[in-house]
Amino acid sequence: MKELAAVRDLPTLLALLGRRNQEVREEAFAALQGLASADPDPFIALLSTGGDPELAAMSAAVLATVPGLDPSRLIGALGEPGFGASPHAVRLLAEQRERGLPDLLGALESGNEQKRDGAVLALTAMGGVAWPSLSSRLKNPSHRVRRGAARALSQSGWIPEDDHEACALLAALGDWGALAGEGPVGFQSLVDALADAHPGDRGGAARALGGTGRTDAAGPLLDRLSRDPEEEVRGAAADALGRLADPRAVPHLVRTLHDPSPRVRQTAARALTALGWRPSTEEETVAHLVASGDWAALARLGGVAVPGLVAVIGDDSFAVRRGASRALLEIGQAARAPLEEARRDPNPAVQEEAAAILARLPAGQDGAAPEPGTIPPPPLAALVGALYAGDAGERVAAAGALASMPPDRAVPALAGALLDPDPDLRRAAVASLGELATPGAMPLVVDRLADPDAGVRGAALEALSAAGPRAVPALVAALGKPEREVRLASAGLLVRSARQGHQAGDPVALSLALEDWHGLARFGEDAIEPLTGLLAHPDPDLRLGAVVALGGIGGARAEDLIRLALADPSPAVRNRAASLFHLDRPGLRD
């Protein structure tokens, strides 16, 4: 033993702890205690969730006997990227009680999600010892700190003393819907959250205020609508103002029709429609139609619509650029002079788009363009031929023109274009399929959410968002797709659709696709069956998430499934399952 201790052969000494001979075990343990007291760091390193679980457990047993162990040295072992929180580090830190509190509270600010999760687990296990420190952090300026503090409090049985503490807990958890039902204190908490540094919290609070029915929410929402730098928050504010039905919001929403974000513009247009607003000038009519993406109506307006259309030909949104381009081509000669002027625009994107539209603008007799609506569409056979045999520009143009063809012929042709190596052609095909928005077209667009090109993925998101309820069946079906990015994007679009009053499918399937593991606990027994299937999924991250969700659900069925996860091939899954029993979480028996 002395020789092994002299060379610090920890694996061999730890292995001796498993021997049947009690004398050997005692000698090995004594040697290890001496080494750990002198330098605990090598033992702490063995606590890693990515290492040997048996060595980790034995190292933890040795470290538990070290007097005055510095908690700050254990913090680094809480968790590593790609692995779950180490249950042994969690338990050792929880046993430190008051001594471990400062370091654990500091870990809530960590950029390492696994370390934050481990700190929450340890603080949860501490129970009442940690409550005063945690409750005082529910309004911490850091989103990470207050969210972690709230999770630990809610999971350890803490009961708020009054409405103010209850609302602070809900706000820190981001449970905005519940906060809206908490009376005056909840309402003020939502208003306060509009000024938070975290855009997700500002957006969540704005959406919840829209459901309060209180006209005094309009002022704070209008401030976010006009000043917030994040499109997510401006869009949430516009949507909330539409649901509040306060006519004072109308002039502000009209100005928002010119927001730089197409999604915010579209939300403002919907809100104005909900408020019963009608345009009073041609300029307002055009702005509303542009924001709504009603390109056919804009083409019918003719020359009146040209300035508003030219203004968005350089838009960041491919769907907006394409829609404006098609409307200008349909308008014809009245668009020529403004487009010529746009070729001198300082924005290169505007110059290029204007030149491309002018090149396609057909000339009529004596060089004049035909009247609006008189341009005959090219034959379908010619478009399909150009789609596969033309040059790059002709192929993209053909894909765009197919949106106006009969869907039963256009969709198969566009489906083939989605397999083309040219991302510009795939983008154009996705946009056309989105305009057709038939039951056969929508699943093809959903599949492009996994396209290797970011522009194609963005075009698919725009097309599905614009399709509204017509996209819902395909999005619901996509929740079971094997591609993670498709599931997440589809679930996000369904959440947005639900906020607009459309059906979003099974809420359990939606939460699974969003990988909202903590949120799945609210479904209780209804979530156990799909989570059971995930425990056999080849992706260890999904198996880990299933264990987290089952731990939140609790009960005998969940416990039995978590015990099965103790034999999972992934160390992260095994350790997370073990931590649920070590911490004696509510609903789980030891």
N, C-alpha and C positions, 0 to 999 in steps of 0.2 A: 504493500500500500504506500509505504514511504517513497518508493521509487516512482510509482505512478503519480503521486502528489508532487514530487520534485519536478517532474517534466510536465505537469499540469495536463495529464491525459484525461480530460473530462469525459469524453465518450465512454472510455473503458471503465472509469470509476462509476459513472452513472449506470452503465450496464450491470455492474456488480450489485446494484441495489435490487435487481430482479432475481438474484440467486436464492436458492432455498435455504442455504446455510445462514442462520441468523447472525453468527459471529462475523462472517464475511460482510453481510449487509451493514452491520453496525460499524465495522472498521471503515468501510467505504464511505458511509454517511458522515462519520467523524472527519475523515480526510476532506471530504467535499465541503463540510461546514467551515473548516479552517480556510480552505481556498476561497470560498464565497465571502467570508468575512473580510479577508484581505483585499479581494478584488471581485466584486459581484458582476462586473460587466460581461465576462465570457458566459456566465450563466444566463444573464438577461438576454444575450444574443440568441441563446438557444430557445427562448420563448417564442420566437418568430412563428407565425401561422404558416409560413412556407416551408418550415423545416420538419424534422422527424417528430411526430406527435408524442411518442413515448419519451424521447429525450426532453422535450419541452415540459411534460408533466413532472418528470423527475427533477429537472432544474427548478421548477416552481416549488416543489416540496423542500428542496434545500434552501432556496431563497426565503421561504416563509419562516425559517428558523434564524435568519440573520438579524441581530438586534440593530435597531436604528438605521434600517435600510433607507437610503435617500430616495424619496418618491420621484424626484426629477430624473433619476437614471432609469426608472421604469417606463416613463412616458414614451420614450422612443420605441418601446416594444409593443405599444398598444395596437398598432396595425401598420401594414405596409400596402402600397398601391398594388392592386391585383389580388389581394387576399383580405379576408375578413378580419375583424378585431381579434386579437389573441385573448382567449378566455382566461389564460393563466395570468397575463399581465393585468387584465381587468380585475380578477379576484384579488391579486396581491395589492393593487392600488386601492380597491374598496376596503381592504382590511387595514389600510393605513389610517382610515377615518379622517380626523381633522388635519393630521399631518399631510395627507395627500390632497386635500381640497384645493389649495392654491395652484398646484401643477395641473390638476384635472380641469379646473376652470379655465386655465390658460390654454389647455389643449382644445377647448371648444372653438378657438379662433384658428386652429390649424388649417392649412390648405389641403391636408391629407384627409380625405373623407373617412377612410378606415380608422384613422386616429381619432377623429371627432366621434365616430360611432362608438369606439371603445371607451372614450371618456364618458359618453352618455350612459353606457352600460354600467360603468363603475360608479358613477354618481347615482344612478338608479338603485344600485345595490346598497349604497350607503344609507338610503332612506332618509329619515328625519334629520340626521346630522348635516346633510347637504341642503336642506330646504331653505333656510334663511339666505344662504349665499345664492342659491339658484333663483329664488323668487325676486331677489333684488336685481337680477339681471334680465328680467322679462322685458324691460324697456331699454336694454343696452343698444347703443348705436349700431353695433355689428349684427347683421342679420344672422350670421353663423352662431354667435354667442347666444342670442335670445332664442333662436330656434332649438339649439341643443339644450339650453336650460329648460325650455318648455317641454321638450320630449322627456327629459329625465323626471321632471315634476309630474307629468301626466302618467308616466309609467310606474311611478313609485307610490302612488296613492295620495299625493298631496291634495288637500282641499282648500281652495281659496277662501279667505276670510270675508271678503265682501265683493260687490259687483265690480269694483275697480280692478281687483286682483283677477277675478274671473275673466274679465274682458282683456286684461293684459295677457293672460295665458292664451286665449283664443287668437289674439292678434299675433303673438309670437309663433303660434303653431300655423298661422296662415289659414285659419278656419273662418274665412270672411263671411260665408253664408250664415253660420251660427252667430257670428258677431252682430249681423244685421238684425237679429231677433232679440238682442239684449237691451232694448229700450234706449233711453237717452245716453247712458254711459257707453253702450255699444256703438251708437251712432257717432259720438264724439271720437271714439277710438278709430273708427273708419276714416273720419275726416283727418285725424292726426296722421294716419298711415299714408295719406296722399302726399305728405311731405317727406316720406322716408327715402333714404338713399338707395334702397333696393327697388329696381323697377318692377320686379315681380310682385312685391307687396303693394306698390302704388297701383298697379293694374288690377290686382285682386280686390283691393279696397274700392276702387272706382266702380268695378262691376257690381259689387255688393250694394253700393249706395244707390245704384239704379233700381234696385228692388225694394228700397225702403219706402218709396212713395212720398218722401218728404221734399217739399220744394226748397227748403233751406240747404239741401245738398247741391243745388244748382251752382251756387257761387264757387265753392271749392272745385267742383268738376270743371267749370268753365276755365278756371285758372290752369288746371292740368291740360285742358284741351288746347289752350293757346301757348303754354310755355314749356310743356314737358319735352325733353329731348328724345324720348323713346317712343317709337310709333306704337308699340304695344299699349302704352299708357294712354296716349292720345286716342287711339281707337277704342279702348275701354271706356274712356270718358265720353266720347261721342255716342257710343251705344247706350251708356247709362242715361245720358241726357234725353235720348229718344224715348226711353222707357219711363222717365219721370213725367213726360208730357207737360213740361213747363214751357210756355210759348216764349219766355224771355231768352231761351237758348237759341231761337231761330237765327238771328243775325250772326251769331258766333258760328253756328253750324254752316251757314251759307259761306262764310269766309273759309271754313275748313274744307270746302269743296276744292280748294286750290292747295291743299296740304301736299308736301313733297312725296308722301307715301300713298301709293294707290289703294292700299287696304284701308287707310284712315279716310281717304276721300270716299271710298265706297260705303264705309260705315256711316259717315256723315250724311251721305245721300239717303241711306235707308232710314236714318233717324229723322231726317226732314220729312220723308214720306209718312213715317209713323205719326209725326206731329201735324199732319194735314197741310203742310206748306205747299204752296204753288208758286212757281217762278213768276216774277212780275216784269222781267225784261228778257230780251233775247239772250243777253250775256248769261243771265242766271239759268235760263233753259239749257244753253249749251254746256255750262259748267256742271249742271246736275246730270245731264246725259253722259258727259265724259266720265264723271266720277262713278256713275252707275255702270259704265261699260256698254251702253246701248248704242252700238256703232251703226246699226241699221237705221235707227231713228235720226241719228246725226247725219247720215248720208241723205236721208229724205229732206232734211232742212236745207240742204244745198249750201250756197255761198255764205250764209249767215254762220254756219258752223265752222268754216275754214280756220279763222284765227284760233279758236279753242282747240281744234284738232292739231294744227301745226305746233301749238305750244307744248304738246305732249309727245311729239314724234321722237324726242330724245329721252323719254322717260326710262327709268331703271327697269320697269316691268316690260318683259318681252310681249306679254299679252296686250298691254296698252299700246305699245309701239305698233304691233301688228294690226290691232283693231283700228287705230287712227289711220294707218297707211291704207287699209282697205276702204275706209270711209272716204278718204281723200281721192282715191282712184275712182270711186263710184261718183263722187261729185264732179270730177272732171275739170274742165277748163277754168272754172272759178278758183281752183286751187293752185293754178300754175304760177301766178305772180307771187303770192305769199311763199310758195315753196322755193322759187328762185331767190327770194330775199333770205329765206332760211339757209340757203347754201353759203351765205356769208356770216352765219351765226358763229360766235366765238367757241361754241361747244362743238368739238369734232363729231360727236355722236349725232347731233342735229344735222350737221352738214352732210354726213354720210347717208342718213335716212332720207333727207330731202332729195339728194341726188338719186338715190335708188327709186324713190317714188316717181320722180320726174322721168326717169328712164323707162318706167312702165306705164306712164300716163299715155293712153292711146290718143292719136290725132284723128280728127274727123276730116271732112271735106275741106280742101284748101288749107290744110295744116291745123285747123281748129279742132279742139276736142269735142266729142259728142255731148249732147245734153245729158244731165244726170238721169240715171236709170235706163239709158238706151244702149249701154255697152252689153252686147250679147255675151253670155258666158261661153268660154271655150268648150268644145265637145269633151265629154268624159274620157273618151278613148285617147284624145290628144293629151289630156292632163296626165293620165296614167302613163302614157308613153314618155312624156317629159319627166315624170317622176323617176323613171328608171334609166332613161337614155340621154337626158339633157345634161348641160354643164351644171356646175354647182348652183349658180344663181337660178337657173331655170327649174332645177329640181326643188329648191326651196319655195319658189313661187308657185309651182304646181301643187306642192303639199298644202300651201295656204289656200289656193283656189278650191281644193277638194272639199273644204268645209261647206261650200255652197251646193255641193252635189248630193244626190240621193244617198242617204246613209248606208243602204244595203250594198251599194257599189263602192262608196268612198271608204268605208271602214276597213274592208280587207286590203285595199291598196295602201292605206296609211299604216296598217299593221305591219306590212312588209317593210315600210320605210323606217319603222322603229328599230329594225335590226341593222340599219346601215351604219357604217363606221363614222360617217360625217355627223358630228353633234349638232350642227346648224340644221340639217335636214330632220334629225330626230326632234329637235325643239319645235320646228314648224309642224311636224306631224302631230306632236303632242297637243299643240295649241288648236289645231283643226279638230282633233278628236274631242277636245274639251268643248269646242263650240257645238259639235254634233250632239254630244252628251247623251247618246243612246245607251241602253243597257249593255249593248255589245262594245261600245267605245270606252266606257268608264273603267272596266277592269284593265284594259290596255294602258290607260293613263296611270292607274294605280301602280302597275308594274314598273313604270319609269321612275318611281320614287327611289328605286335602287340603281338608277342609271349611273355609270361611272363619271359622267360629266355633270358638274354642279349646275350649269345652265339648263340642262334638260330636267334635272330634279326640280329646279326652281320653276320651270315652265309647267311641270306636272302639278306642283303645289298650287300655282295660280289657277290652272285649269280646273282642278278639283274644287278649289275654294269658290270660283265663279259659278260652278255648276250647281252649288247649293244642294237642295234635297235630292236632285237627280243623281248625285254622286254617292249618297248615303248607302244604298245596298252594296255597291262595290267596296266602299270603305269598311263596312261591317264585315264583309267576307274576308277582307285583307287582314283583319285582326288575328287570323290564324296562319298567316304566311310565315314561312321559315326565316325570311330576311328581317333582321331586327329593325333596320332603318325604315322598312315599309310599315311594319307594325306600329312603330312610334309615330311616324308621320300621319298614318291613317287615323290613329287614336287622337292625335292633336287636332286634326281636321274635324273629327266627329265631336270633340268637345266644343269647338267653335260653332259647329252646326247646332248643337244642343242649346248653346247660349242664344241662338237666333230663333229658337222655338221649334226646331226640327227634331225628329226622332234620331237618337244616337246609338241604338242597339242595346244589347245586354250590358248593364253597368259593371258587372263582374268581369266580363270579357274586356271591357274598355279599360278597367283598372289594371288588369293583367298586361294588356298591350302597352300601357303607359309605364309599366314596371313600378306602380305605386304600391310597394310592398307594405308599408305601414298603413296606407289607406284601406287595403283589402280587409283589415281586421273588422271594419264596420259591417261587413257582409256576413260575418260569423260563419256558421255551418255551410251557408250557400257557396262559400269560396273554397271549401276543402276539396271537393272533387276535382276542379281544374288544377288546384295546387298539387294534388297527388300526382297528376300526369306530369307536371313540371319536374318533380323529383327524379324522373327518369330521363330528363332532357339531356342531350349531349353537351349543352353549354353550361359550364359550372357556375357562371354568373346567375343564370336563371334558377339553377338549383339552390344557390345561396339565397336568392330573393324569396324563393318558396319557403325556405326554412324561416327567414325573418317574418314573413307573413303569418305562417303557422304559429310562431311564437306569440304574435300579437293576438291571434284568435283564441288560443288556449283551449282547454278542455281535453277529455280523454282521447278523442280521435286525433286531434292535432299532436298530442304527446306521443302517441304510437308512431305517427309518421316521422316526427322529429327523431325518435329513437332509431328508425331505419336510416336516417341521414348520418348517424354516428359511424356508419360503415361506408360512407361515400368515398369515392377515390380522390376527391379534392380535399386537401388539408383545410382550405378555407371553409368549406361546407361542414366538415367534421367538427372543426373548432367552434363554428357558430352554433351548431347544434349542442355541443357540449356546454357552451357558455349559458345557454338558456336553462339548463338544469343546474349548473353551478350557482347561478344567480337566484334560483328559486323564484322565478317570475310568477306573477299571479296567473292561476289557471294551469300551471305545470307542476306536477308532483316530482319530488326528488326520489 
